Every structure is written in C-alpha cells, then in structure tokens.
Amino acid sequence: MKLCGMMILEIVSYKRTLNKMNTIY
C-alpha cells in the first residue's frame, strides 16, 4: 500500500512539472 501511495505521489508531481513546462511554452 505504501509503495502504491509513493508511486501516485511521484506521478502527480511529474504531471505538475509537465503543466509548469506547458505554461512556460
């Protein structure tokens, strides 16, 4: 369960970084 939560957090942070990159471009 903890591993799954960590994976979800990583995916969310990754999507946030992608959104920031899109806003810059």
N, C-alpha and C positions, 0 to 999 in steps of 0.2 A: 504493500500500500504506500509506504513512504517513497519507494523508488518511483511509483507512478506519479505521485504528487510532484516530485522533483522534475520529472520529465515534462509535466504540464507547465510548471513554472518556467522551465527553460524555453518551451515553445512560445509561451505568452511573451516573455522578454524578447525573444527573437522577432516575433511579429511586431512588437513595439518599435524595435530598432528599424525594421523594414519600413514602417509607417513614417518614422522620422526621416529616413533617406528619401522616401517619396515626396515628403513635404519640401525638402531641400531642392529637389529637382522639379 
